[in-house]
């Protein structure tokens, strides 16, 4: 789901996280910022069906930055969702 597809938050309808705080925090504890960033990038790529341009837009980074991260992950032997731009 793209950010623009989420319902607009209003005082009557405040934004709701997809996971409760007690579900998110245990996933983060013990992980480095780099590990969390990598997981966020990979999951965003997967949800965008490997579309680098769309994933970069969702993540708020340039396509070049995303490609550099993908290149780094691939060099580390991490599976990256296939490219479908």
Biopython code that builds the backbone (N, CA, C, O; Angstrom):
import numpy as np
from Bio.PDB.StructureBuilder import StructureBuilder

atoms = [
    (1, "UNK", "N", (0.855, -1.175, 0.000)),
    (1, "UNK", "CA", (0.000, 0.000, 0.000)),
    (1, "UNK", "C", (0.899, 1.236, 0.000)),
    (1, "UNK", "O", (1.838, 1.329, 0.791)),
    (2, "UNK", "N", (0.614, 2.150, -0.864)),
    (2, "UNK", "CA", (1.399, 3.374, -0.982)),
    (2, "UNK", "C", (0.941, 4.369, 0.079)),
    (2, "UNK", "O", (-0.213, 4.336, 0.507)),
    (3, "UNK", "N", (1.860, 5.269, 0.511)),
    (3, "UNK", "CA", (1.478, 6.238, 1.545)),
    (3, "UNK", "C", (0.240, 7.051, 1.179)),
    (3, "UNK", "O", (-0.572, 7.347, 2.056)),
    (4, "UNK", "N", (0.070, 7.424, -0.103)),
    (4, "UNK", "CA", (-1.089, 8.216, -0.485)),
    (4, "UNK", "C", (-2.381, 7.409, -0.451)),
    (4, "UNK", "O", (-3.466, 7.983, -0.551)),
    (5, "UNK", "N", (-2.287, 6.086, -0.313)),
    (5, "UNK", "CA", (-3.468, 5.234, -0.271)),
    (5, "UNK", "C", (-4.019, 5.052, 1.142)),
    (5, "UNK", "O", (-5.105, 4.500, 1.317)),
    (6, "UNK", "N", (-3.276, 5.512, 2.150)),
    (6, "UNK", "CA", (-3.752, 5.404, 3.520)),
    (6, "UNK", "C", (-4.832, 6.457, 3.744)),
    (6, "UNK", "O", (-4.743, 7.559, 3.202)),
    (7, "UNK", "N", (-5.853, 6.126, 4.540)),
    (7, "UNK", "CA", (-6.889, 7.122, 4.807)),
    (7, "UNK", "C", (-6.292, 8.322, 5.527)),
    (7, "UNK", "O", (-5.390, 8.179, 6.352)),
    (8, "UNK", "N", (-6.799, 9.497, 5.210)),
    (8, "UNK", "CA", (-6.305, 10.719, 5.839)),
    (8, "UNK", "C", (-6.628, 10.696, 7.328)),
    (8, "UNK", "O", (-7.724, 10.312, 7.736)),
    (9, "UNK", "N", (-5.654, 11.114, 8.129)),
    (9, "UNK", "CA", (-5.867, 11.194, 9.569)),
    (9, "UNK", "C", (-6.654, 12.458, 9.884)),
    (9, "UNK", "O", (-6.388, 13.525, 9.331)),
    (10, "UNK", "N", (-7.615, 12.324, 10.770)),
    (10, "UNK", "CA", (-8.407, 13.451, 11.245)),
    (10, "UNK", "C", (-8.497, 13.319, 12.753)),
    (10, "UNK", "O", (-8.162, 12.269, 13.300)),
    (11, "UNK", "N", (-8.948, 14.373, 13.439)),
    (11, "UNK", "CA", (-9.114, 14.225, 14.895)),
    (11, "UNK", "C", (-10.049, 13.076, 15.265)),
    (11, "UNK", "O", (-9.869, 12.422, 16.293)),
    (12, "UNK", "N", (-11.052, 12.836, 14.413)),
    (12, "UNK", "CA", (-11.987, 11.749, 14.676)),
    (12, "UNK", "C", (-11.404, 10.394, 14.266)),
    (12, "UNK", "O", (-11.831, 9.355, 14.771)),
    (13, "UNK", "N", (-10.436, 10.404, 13.358)),
    (13, "UNK", "CA", (-9.838, 9.185, 12.823)),
    (13, "UNK", "C", (-8.314, 9.321, 12.863)),
    (13, "UNK", "O", (-7.687, 9.496, 11.818)),
    (14, "UNK", "N", (-7.703, 9.242, 14.064)),
    (14, "UNK", "CA", (-6.252, 9.409, 14.148)),
    (14, "UNK", "C", (-5.527, 8.273, 13.424)),
    (14, "UNK", "O", (-6.080, 7.183, 13.278)),
    (15, "UNK", "N", (-4.287, 8.519, 12.966)),
    (15, "UNK", "CA", (-3.544, 7.458, 12.276)),
    (15, "UNK", "C", (-3.309, 6.278, 13.207)),
    (15, "UNK", "O", (-3.047, 6.447, 14.397)),
    (16, "UNK", "N", (-3.406, 5.091, 12.646)),
    (16, "UNK", "CA", (-3.211, 3.874, 13.423)),
    (16, "UNK", "C", (-1.973, 3.148, 12.898)),
    (16, "UNK", "O", (-1.844, 2.946, 11.691)),
    (17, "UNK", "N", (-1.061, 2.754, 13.791)),
    (17, "UNK", "CA", (0.079, 1.973, 13.322)),
    (17, "UNK", "C", (-0.390, 0.598, 12.861)),
    (17, "UNK", "O", (-1.406, 0.093, 13.339)),
    (18, "UNK", "N", (0.356, -0.012, 11.924)),
    (18, "UNK", "CA", (-0.040, -1.331, 11.441)),
    (18, "UNK", "C", (0.210, -2.399, 12.498)),
    (18, "UNK", "O", (-0.448, -3.440, 12.492)),
    (19, "UNK", "N", (1.141, -2.157, 13.396)),
    (19, "UNK", "CA", (1.404, -3.053, 14.524)),
    (19, "UNK", "C", (1.305, -2.246, 15.808)),
    (19, "UNK", "O", (1.622, -1.057, 15.819)),
    (20, "UNK", "N", (0.878, -2.868, 16.866)),
    (20, "UNK", "CA", (0.841, -2.200, 18.158)),
    (20, "UNK", "C", (2.270, -1.973, 18.639)),
    (20, "UNK", "O", (3.180, -2.717, 18.273)),
    (21, "UNK", "N", (2.460, -0.952, 19.453)),
    (21, "UNK", "CA", (3.793, -0.615, 19.951)),
    (21, "UNK", "C", (4.480, -1.814, 20.589)),
    (21, "UNK", "O", (5.682, -2.007, 20.407)),
    (22, "UNK", "N", (3.726, -2.629, 21.342)),
    (22, "UNK", "CA", (4.335, -3.794, 21.997)),
    (22, "UNK", "C", (4.716, -4.875, 20.997)),
    (22, "UNK", "O", (5.415, -5.821, 21.362)),
    (23, "UNK", "N", (4.277, -4.765, 19.741)),
    (23, "UNK", "CA", (4.682, -5.705, 18.694)),
    (23, "UNK", "C", (5.888, -5.176, 17.910)),
    (23, "UNK", "O", (6.707, -5.955, 17.422)),
    (24, "UNK", "N", (5.991, -3.852, 17.792)),
    (24, "UNK", "CA", (7.075, -3.238, 17.032)),
    (24, "UNK", "C", (8.370, -3.210, 17.834)),
    (24, "UNK", "O", (9.412, -3.626, 17.328)),
    (25, "UNK", "N", (8.326, -2.736, 19.051)),
    (25, "UNK", "CA", (9.535, -2.544, 19.839)),
    (25, "UNK", "C", (10.346, -3.829, 20.002)),
    (25, "UNK", "O", (11.566, -3.775, 19.847)),
    (26, "UNK", "N", (9.739, -4.985, 20.306)),
    (26, "UNK", "CA", (10.563, -6.199, 20.415)),
    (26, "UNK", "C", (11.298, -6.545, 19.123)),
    (26, "UNK", "O", (12.367, -7.154, 19.167)),
    (27, "UNK", "N", (10.741, -6.166, 17.972)),
    (27, "UNK", "CA", (11.422, -6.406, 16.708)),
    (27, "UNK", "C", (12.664, -5.540, 16.580)),
    (27, "UNK", "O", (13.618, -5.922, 15.902)),
    (28, "UNK", "N", (12.664, -4.387, 17.218)),
    (28, "UNK", "CA", (13.763, -3.434, 17.097)),
    (28, "UNK", "C", (14.860, -3.650, 18.128)),
    (28, "UNK", "O", (16.035, -3.426, 17.840)),
    (29, "UNK", "N", (14.491, -4.078, 19.310)),
    (29, "UNK", "CA", (15.467, -4.229, 20.386)),
    (29, "UNK", "C", (16.497, -5.276, 20.005)),
    (29, "UNK", "O", (16.150, -6.388, 19.607)),
    (30, "UNK", "N", (17.745, -4.919, 20.128)),
    (30, "UNK", "CA", (18.832, -5.832, 19.814)),
    (30, "UNK", "C", (19.283, -5.762, 18.363)),
    (30, "UNK", "O", (20.247, -6.427, 17.984)),
    (31, "UNK", "N", (18.604, -4.968, 17.549)),
    (31, "UNK", "CA", (18.982, -4.803, 16.148)),
    (31, "UNK", "C", (19.722, -3.489, 15.977)),
    (31, "UNK", "O", (19.436, -2.513, 16.669)),
    (32, "UNK", "N", (20.675, -3.466, 15.053)),
    (32, "UNK", "CA", (21.368, -2.222, 14.749)),
    (32, "UNK", "C", (20.513, -1.390, 13.798)),
    (32, "UNK", "O", (19.595, -1.906, 13.162)),
    (33, "UNK", "N", (20.821, -0.111, 13.709)),
    (33, "UNK", "CA", (20.109, 0.760, 12.784)),
    (33, "UNK", "C", (20.288, 0.245, 11.363)),
    (33, "UNK", "O", (19.341, 0.272, 10.577)),
    (34, "UNK", "N", (21.473, -0.217, 11.022)),
    (34, "UNK", "CA", (21.733, -0.764, 9.689)),
    (34, "UNK", "C", (20.875, -1.973, 9.383)),
    (34, "UNK", "O", (20.377, -2.117, 8.267)),
    (35, "UNK", "N", (20.696, -2.846, 10.365)),
    (35, "UNK", "CA", (19.854, -4.036, 10.167)),
    (35, "UNK", "C", (18.398, -3.649, 9.964)),
    (35, "UNK", "O", (17.707, -4.217, 9.118)),
    (36, "UNK", "N", (17.939, -2.683, 10.743)),
    (36, "UNK", "CA", (16.553, -2.228, 10.623)),
    (36, "UNK", "C", (16.342, -1.543, 9.273)),
    (36, "UNK", "O", (15.332, -1.762, 8.605)),
    (37, "UNK", "N", (17.309, -0.711, 8.881)),
    (37, "UNK", "CA", (17.215, -0.040, 7.586)),
    (37, "UNK", "C", (17.181, -1.066, 6.450)),
    (37, "UNK", "O", (16.370, -0.950, 5.531)),
    (38, "UNK", "N", (18.053, -2.061, 6.514)),
    (38, "UNK", "CA", (18.096, -3.094, 5.478)),
    (38, "UNK", "C", (16.756, -3.817, 5.384)),
    (38, "UNK", "O", (16.242, -4.032, 4.285)),
    (39, "UNK", "N", (16.193, -4.191, 6.517)),
    (39, "UNK", "CA", (14.906, -4.896, 6.519)),
    (39, "UNK", "C", (13.805, -4.007, 5.944)),
    (39, "UNK", "O", (12.957, -4.480, 5.188)),
    (40, "UNK", "N", (13.816, -2.724, 6.299)),
    (40, "UNK", "CA", (12.825, -1.786, 5.774)),
    (40, "UNK", "C", (12.963, -1.653, 4.259)),
    (40, "UNK", "O", (11.961, -1.664, 3.543)),
    (41, "UNK", "N", (14.189, -1.530, 3.769)),
    (41, "UNK", "CA", (14.429, -1.414, 2.329)),
    (41, "UNK", "C", (13.951, -2.675, 1.615)),
    (41, "UNK", "O", (13.248, -2.589, 0.608)),
    (42, "UNK", "N", (14.328, -3.841, 2.129)),
    (42, "UNK", "CA", (13.962, -5.094, 1.465)),
    (42, "UNK", "C", (12.457, -5.331, 1.476)),
    (42, "UNK", "O", (11.895, -5.778, 0.476)),
    (43, "UNK", "N", (11.808, -5.041, 2.583)),
    (43, "UNK", "CA", (10.356, -5.231, 2.645)),
    (43, "UNK", "C", (9.622, -4.236, 1.754)),
    (43, "UNK", "O", (8.609, -4.574, 1.143)),
    (44, "UNK", "N", (10.131, -3.016, 1.681)),
    (44, "UNK", "CA", (9.521, -2.019, 0.800)),
    (44, "UNK", "C", (9.674, -2.442, -0.652)),
    (44, "UNK", "O", (8.729, -2.337, -1.433)),
    (45, "UNK", "N", (10.860, -2.921, -1.019)),
    (45, "UNK", "CA", (11.072, -3.423, -2.381)),
    (45, "UNK", "C", (10.101, -4.559, -2.702)),
    (45, "UNK", "O", (9.519, -4.603, -3.786)),
    (46, "UNK", "N", (9.936, -5.468, -1.756)),
    (46, "UNK", "CA", (9.030, -6.600, -1.976)),
    (46, "UNK", "C", (7.594, -6.109, -2.162)),
    (46, "UNK", "O", (6.891, -6.590, -3.050)),
    (47, "UNK", "N", (7.151, -5.161, -1.338)),
    (47, "UNK", "CA", (5.780, -4.645, -1.451)),
    (47, "UNK", "C", (5.572, -3.844, -2.721)),
    (47, "UNK", "O", (4.446, -3.705, -3.199)),
    (48, "UNK", "N", (6.670, -3.312, -3.274)),
    (48, "UNK", "CA", (6.597, -2.554, -4.532)),
    (48, "UNK", "C", (6.916, -3.453, -5.717)),
    (48, "UNK", "O", (7.203, -2.959, -6.807)),
    (49, "UNK", "N", (6.869, -4.759, -5.519)),
    (49, "UNK", "CA", (7.135, -5.736, -6.573)),
    (49, "UNK", "C", (8.476, -5.509, -7.256)),
    (49, "UNK", "O", (8.603, -5.705, -8.465)),
    (50, "UNK", "N", (9.483, -5.094, -6.477)),
    (50, "UNK", "CA", (10.825, -4.898, -7.007)),
    (50, "UNK", "C", (11.013, -3.603, -7.762)),
    (50, "UNK", "O", (12.103, -3.355, -8.278)),
    (51, "UNK", "N", (9.993, -2.767, -7.848)),
    (51, "UNK", "CA", (10.081, -1.506, -8.584)),
    (51, "UNK", "C", (10.906, -0.515, -7.775)),
    (51, "UNK", "O", (10.452, 0.020, -6.763)),
    (52, "UNK", "N", (12.145, -0.279, -8.253)),
    (52, "UNK", "CA", (13.090, 0.580, -7.520)),
    (52, "UNK", "C", (12.612, 2.026, -7.433)),
    (52, "UNK", "O", (12.776, 2.668, -6.396)),
    (53, "UNK", "N", (12.034, 2.535, -8.489)),
    (53, "UNK", "CA", (11.580, 3.925, -8.497)),
    (53, "UNK", "C", (10.480, 4.125, -7.462)),
    (53, "UNK", "O", (10.518, 5.077, -6.683)),
    (54, "UNK", "N", (9.511, 3.235, -7.456)),
    (54, "UNK", "CA", (8.409, 3.342, -6.496)),
    (54, "UNK", "C", (8.907, 3.139, -5.065)),
    (54, "UNK", "O", (8.503, 3.866, -4.158)),
    (55, "UNK", "N", (9.783, 2.152, -4.859)),
    (55, "UNK", "CA", (10.321, 1.894, -3.518)),
    (55, "UNK", "C", (11.104, 3.099, -3.008)),
    (55, "UNK", "O", (10.979, 3.467, -1.840)),
    (56, "UNK", "N", (11.905, 3.715, -3.867)),
    (56, "UNK", "CA", (12.678, 4.892, -3.461)),
    (56, "UNK", "C", (11.732, 6.018, -3.042)),
    (56, "UNK", "O", (11.980, 6.707, -2.053)),
    (57, "UNK", "N", (10.662, 6.200, -3.787)),
    (57, "UNK", "CA", (9.678, 7.240, -3.458)),
    (57, "UNK", "C", (9.049, 6.965, -2.102)),
    (57, "UNK", "O", (8.927, 7.869, -1.277)),
    (58, "UNK", "N", (8.647, 5.714, -1.868)),
    (58, "UNK", "CA", (8.021, 5.348, -0.585)),
    (58, "UNK", "C", (8.994, 5.563, 0.571)),
    (58, "UNK", "O", (8.606, 6.042, 1.637)),
    (59, "UNK", "N", (10.270, 5.203, 0.352)),
    (59, "UNK", "CA", (11.280, 5.325, 1.406)),
    (59, "UNK", "C", (11.771, 6.760, 1.599)),
    (59, "UNK", "O", (12.373, 7.076, 2.625)),
    (60, "UNK", "N", (11.516, 7.628, 0.619)),
    (60, "UNK", "CA", (11.965, 9.012, 0.722)),
    (60, "UNK", "C", (13.447, 9.174, 0.430)),
    (60, "UNK", "O", (14.097, 10.064, 0.979)),
    (61, "UNK", "N", (13.984, 8.318, -0.433)),
    (61, "UNK", "CA", (15.390, 8.416, -0.831)),
    (61, "UNK", "C", (15.455, 8.484, -2.352)),
    (61, "UNK", "O", (14.477, 8.194, -3.041)),
    (62, "UNK", "N", (16.620, 8.871, -2.863)),
    (62, "UNK", "CA", (16.781, 8.902, -4.314)),
    (62, "UNK", "C", (16.934, 7.482, -4.844)),
    (62, "UNK", "O", (17.315, 6.569, -4.111)),
    (63, "UNK", "N", (16.632, 7.310, -6.127)),
    (63, "UNK", "CA", (16.807, 6.003, -6.759)),
    (63, "UNK", "C", (18.284, 5.614, -6.687)),
    (63, "UNK", "O", (18.597, 4.441, -6.479)),
    (64, "UNK", "N", (19.184, 6.561, -6.854)),
    (64, "UNK", "CA", (20.621, 6.276, -6.771)),
    (64, "UNK", "C", (20.994, 5.727, -5.390)),
    (64, "UNK", "O", (21.741, 4.754, -5.286)),
    (65, "UNK", "N", (20.471, 6.354, -4.330)),
    (65, "UNK", "CA", (20.752, 5.871, -2.969)),
    (65, "UNK", "C", (20.228, 4.454, -2.797)),
    (65, "UNK", "O", (20.911, 3.597, -2.235)),
    (66, "UNK", "N", (19.013, 4.207, -3.283)),
    (66, "UNK", "CA", (18.437, 2.871, -3.170)),
    (66, "UNK", "C", (19.279, 1.861, -3.940)),
    (66, "UNK", "O", (19.554, 0.773, -3.433)),
    (67, "UNK", "N", (19.687, 2.203, -5.148)),
    (67, "UNK", "CA", (20.527, 1.290, -5.933)),
    (67, "UNK", "C", (21.844, 0.999, -5.228)),
    (67, "UNK", "O", (22.327, -0.133, -5.256)),
    (68, "UNK", "N", (22.427, 2.013, -4.596)),
    (68, "UNK", "CA", (23.677, 1.785, -3.854)),
    (68, "UNK", "C", (23.455, 0.819, -2.691)),
    (68, "UNK", "O", (24.286, -0.053, -2.436)),
    (69, "UNK", "N", (22.348, 0.974, -1.996)),
    (69, "UNK", "CA", (22.042, 0.058, -0.885)),
    (69, "UNK", "C", (21.825, -1.360, -1.410)),
    (69, "UNK", "O", (22.301, -2.325, -0.813)),
    (70, "UNK", "N", (21.108, -1.485, -2.525)),
    (70, "UNK", "CA", (20.868, -2.798, -3.126)),
    (70, "UNK", "C", (22.192, -3.440, -3.531)),
    (70, "UNK", "O", (22.405, -4.629, -3.294)),
    (71, "UNK", "N", (23.069, -2.668, -4.132)),
    (71, "UNK", "CA", (24.383, -3.175, -4.542)),
    (71, "UNK", "C", (25.161, -3.677, -3.316)),
    (71, "UNK", "O", (25.787, -4.736, -3.363)),
    (72, "UNK", "N", (25.114, -2.914, -2.229)),
    (72, "UNK", "CA", (25.792, -3.307, -0.993)),
    (72, "UNK", "C", (25.200, -4.602, -0.444)),
    (72, "UNK", "O", (25.941, -5.515, -0.078)),
    (73, "UNK", "N", (23.871, -4.688, -0.384)),
    (73, "UNK", "CA", (23.225, -5.887, 0.142)),
    (73, "UNK", "C", (23.572, -7.104, -0.709)),
    (73, "UNK", "O", (23.862, -8.177, -0.178)),
    (74, "UNK", "N", (23.541, -6.936, -2.021)),
    (74, "UNK", "CA", (23.878, -8.049, -2.923)),
    (74, "UNK", "C", (25.315, -8.515, -2.706)),
    (74, "UNK", "O", (25.588, -9.715, -2.709)),
    (75, "UNK", "N", (26.233, -7.567, -2.518)),
    (75, "UNK", "CA", (27.641, -7.911, -2.279)),
    (75, "UNK", "C", (27.803, -8.677, -0.970)),
    (75, "UNK", "O", (28.740, -9.461, -0.821)),
    (76, "UNK", "N", (26.897, -8.453, -0.024)),
    (76, "UNK", "CA", (26.930, -9.149, 1.266)),
    (76, "UNK", "C", (26.213, -10.490, 1.181)),
    (76, "UNK", "O", (26.111, -11.203, 2.178)),
    (77, "UNK", "N", (25.713, -10.838, -0.008)),
    (77, "UNK", "CA", (25.041, -12.121, -0.200)),
    (77, "UNK", "C", (23.592, -12.151, 0.211)),
    (77, "UNK", "O", (23.019, -13.225, 0.396)),
    (78, "UNK", "N", (22.990, -10.982, 0.358)),
    (78, "UNK", "CA", (21.588, -10.898, 0.765)),
    (78, "UNK", "C", (20.707, -10.913, -0.483)),
    (78, "UNK", "O", (20.977, -10.203, -1.452)),
    (79, "UNK", "N", (19.653, -11.727, -0.451)),
    (79, "UNK", "CA", (18.710, -11.770, -1.567)),
    (79, "UNK", "C", (17.903, -10.490, -1.628)),
    (79, "UNK", "O", (17.320, -10.061, -0.632)),
    (80, "UNK", "N", (17.871, -9.885, -2.798)),
    (80, "UNK", "CA", (17.128, -8.634, -3.012)),
    (80, "UNK", "C", (16.021, -8.939, -4.013)),
    (80, "UNK", "O", (16.269, -9.604, -5.019)),
    (81, "UNK", "N", (14.787, -8.456, -3.752)),
    (81, "UNK", "CA", (13.705, -8.683, -4.703)),
    (81, "UNK", "C", (14.098, -8.279, -6.121)),
    (81, "UNK", "O", (14.789, -7.280, -6.317)),
    (82, "UNK", "N", (13.661, -9.051, -7.098)),
    (82, "UNK", "CA", (14.005, -8.817, -8.502)),
    (82, "UNK", "C", (13.554, -7.448, -8.972)),
    (82, "UNK", "O", (12.543, -6.913, -8.515)),
    (83, "UNK", "N", (14.322, -6.896, -9.890)),
    (83, "UNK", "CA", (14.076, -5.573, -10.476)),
    (83, "UNK", "C", (12.960, -5.650, -11.508)),
    (83, "UNK", "O", (13.041, -6.446, -12.443)),
    (84, "UNK", "N", (11.920, -4.836, -11.354)),
    (84, "UNK", "CA", (10.798, -4.808, -12.308)),
    (84, "UNK", "C", (10.440, -3.404, -12.724)),
    (84, "UNK", "O", (9.263, -3.147, -12.977)),
    (85, "UNK", "N", (11.378, -2.476, -12.814)),
    (85, "UNK", "CA", (11.068, -1.083, -13.205)),
    (85, "UNK", "C", (10.579, -1.023, -14.622)),
    (85, "UNK", "O", (10.271, 0.059, -15.124)),
]
sb = StructureBuilder()
sb.init_structure("model")
sb.init_model(0)
sb.init_chain("A")
sb.init_seg("    ")
for serial, (resi, resn, name, xyz) in enumerate(atoms, 1):
    if name == "N":
        sb.init_residue(resn, " ", resi, " ")
    sb.init_atom(name, np.array(xyz, "f"), 0.0, 1.0, " ", f" {name:<3s}", serial, name[0])
structure = sb.get_structure()
